[in-house]
Amino acid sequence: MSEVIENNDNATETESQFVSFLLGEERFAFNMLTVGEIIRVPTMVKVPLGPPQMLGLANLRGNVLPVYDLQFTLMGEPGEQTDYSRVIVVESSMGVTGFLVDRVTRVNSISHDCIENDKSWEGSIAYDYLDGIIKRDKQPIEQILSVEKLVTAQVVNPVTSGQHQVSLSQAAMGGQEKADEESESQYEQLVCFSIEEQGFAFHLQDVEEIVRVPTEISALPESHPSVLGLVNLRGRIIPIVDLATNLGMCRGEINDASRIVIVNNSQSAIGSVGFVVSRVSNVISIKVDALEPVPEFCSQGMGDGALESVYRVENSKRLVSIVNLATIFERSLNDAMADIEPLQEDTAMNEAKDAELLSEDNSKQFVVFWIDGQEYGVSIELTQEITRVPEKLESVPNTPDYLRGVVNLRGTVLPVVDLRTRLGLMMAETSERQRIIVLTRGQHKTGFIVDGVAEVKTVDLGVIERAPTLSNSQSQLLNEIIKLDKERRIIQLLDPQVLLADSEVTVG
């Protein structure tokens, strides 16, 4: 979701425009010419073997956007993501990159007289990336950062200029975000939406993401009338509820404007739930004391406790009703959640029939699986089989820590590698969903333990792209991605040849 930053200043020949932002108590700025847009923190795919400041990859309107933690880059410690955090999308010779910052304060024009090209300012914590400082009377000093230097420092092997490039939209940078000097704790942010032309809202901190309504929702038999079914959202099974029905209103028609608001109630053990609404309108920031108790007429027909408070929109007769998550979670979902587990069973190989829909010359098949909540894939051509993890693996001394042991697979001694550990991640506890994917290279076979197998997916060759180069290890092992814009998915592809080339796990 891009943001429009209010800006009442127009740059002249004696001025330059800058985007100002905060990292902790420190103030920084990017030259406006290098900034394309400012977005909320997007859903990201984590990249194993990448640099520590790497947050992941995001799908920005069909383009792959690498996102880095700017506080980690400058200060050596990770930044804390809050409702005010933003990603500033910048462009350099390396392409388009996103930097996470604590808060964007404003965009304004600065007189050249207030800009000092002192790149060795003794008060700077960003000496290596400093392009100068902004000094104005009675204003805190702002450190101007060089986008080119910052981006270059993140990339081990520079990518081709223009790769992942997105055209800059200066129109998206119209101005200045309201910089409130009062304590942030006095404000509440709400995600507003409508049902039957009535205004409702969730607290922003409870909202995980907002997605379109998928064409297929797996129905749950004998469930509450408001429960539409289940969807697979990037490896997570999410129950979908029609919020209108849940509130005792008439079920509306699902159309192009309809959205699913995925929320997580920290007070409930149910987890994430998607609620279908007619339309999502905006995100507003209001004072906490502007919330009022629910009037009696506002709750009629919606059941007891469904609404927790209301907000009277300024200069309007419109009311926004804040939905009580605890009530609507418990009202219709307890029975539905009991049926989710069986539907999460391994479905690998069951969808191979989709291959018939694409030409063999223009498509390729991949086994898609999960590691640490992220989707990965390997070519089906080198995949021999998928099997359960045996109860016992024979350990082998003096081998890498990621080699879990060997197993006798129908007369063949098969080395088994924990793929999590191989990718530099923490080893997971053994579970029923784990599988071993057996890959072959010549006469040698190796098994790789994954968290779970999702599907065998046939994709058009046009959706396979080179992955951004983030580190030497990553660029060798994870050098391609599948970018599915309609599904809003990024699947990182592992190179089986690199995985199987490890001589330390080869068993003759």
C-alpha positions, 0 to 999 in steps of 0.5 A: 500500500503506497502512501501519499506524503503531504508536501507543500513545498516546491523545489526551485533552482536554489532548493532540493527536495528530501524525504526525511525519516527516523531511525530511533532518535537519529534523523536521516534524509534521502534525496527525493530524486532517488525515492520512488515511493513509500509503502507499508511493510509488505509481506516478504519472503525470507532469504536464507544464506542472505546478509543479516540485514536482509529482511526478504523479498517482496512482490511490488506490483509484479517486480521483485523488491529486496528489502533491507533493515536500514537500522541494522545496516547503520547501527548493527542492531535490528530495527523494531517494526511498528505500525509507523514503520515504512519501507522507502523504495529507492532506485540506484544503478543496482535497480530498485531496493527497499529500506525499512525505517522507523517512521517517515516524517516529511518531504520538503524543499531545503535551501542549498544554503542549509545543505553542507557537503561535509561527509566527515561530520563527527556526529554521524553514525553513518560515516561510510554512507554520508552525502552531507548534512542538513542544518536549519535554524532551531531544527535537528540536524539531518544526515543525508544518506547516499542511496548508491553507497547504501545499495552497493554495500548490501550487494555482494555481487552487483546485479546487472543495472536495471534488473528488478527495475521499477519506474519511479512515480514522483506523483506518489510522493506528493507531500508530507506525512502528518508529524504528530508531536504528541505521544504515539500511545495517545493514538489508535490506528484503524483499518476501515471497511464497509459492509452493506454501506455501514462503516466498520473497523479492525485495530491495525495491530490485529490486521496481518494483511488484506487480500482479494477473495480467491476463486476457490474456497474449500467448504467445511461441511456442517459448519456455522453459516458464516464460515465460507471454508478454508484457503491455502495462503502461502502454506497456511490454512486460513478459515474464511468467514463472511463477516456480515453473516457473523454480525447478523446482517445479510450476506453480501455479494462477493465482487471485485471490490470485496476483500479478505481482511486477515486478522490475528487475535492474540487472546485466542488460540484459533490463530489467523482468520480471514473475514470477507468484507464488501470494501476496504476503504482506508487506514485512519489514525485517531485519538484513543479518547475519540472512541465511544461506547457502543450506542444501543441502536448500533448493536441491534441485530448484531448479537451481544458484544460484537462491537467494542466501540464506535468512532464518530467521523469528524465533520460527518454523521457517519459512524465507524464501529470497531469490531470485537475480535474476541466475540466474533472469533469464538462465535463461529470458529470453534467447530470449524477449526477442528476440521482444518487439520485433516485438510492440511495433510500432504498433497504433493503429487496430487495436483500434477494433473495441472501440467496438462493445462500448459504446453510442455515446451513452455512450462516446467514442473517443480516440487514446492515445499515449506521451510520455516514458513517459506515456500521453496521449490526444486525441479521435478526432473531430479526428484526421485520420490517423496517419503516420510522421515523414518523414526531412526536415522543412523548417525555418521561421525565426522560429518557436517552438522546438517547431515542427520544420518543415513537410512536404508531406502529399499537397499540403497544407503541414503544420506539424509540432510536437514535442509533447514540447517543446510540453509543456515536456519534453526533445526525444527522439532520432528513432526508428522508433516516433515518429509524427505525429498530424494534428489538424484545426481548420476548414481548418487542419491541424497534425501533432504528433510523439509517441513512439509510438501505443498504441491507439484506445480506446473508453471510457465517459463515466463514466471521464472526469474533470476533472483537478486544477488544477496550473498555468494552462498545464496546466489549459488544455491538460490539463483532463481525464483518463481514470481506468481503475481496473481497469487501474490507468491514468490517461490525460491528455487533451490539448485539441486545440482548445488545441493547434490555437489556436496562431497561431504554427504556423498555415500558411495 
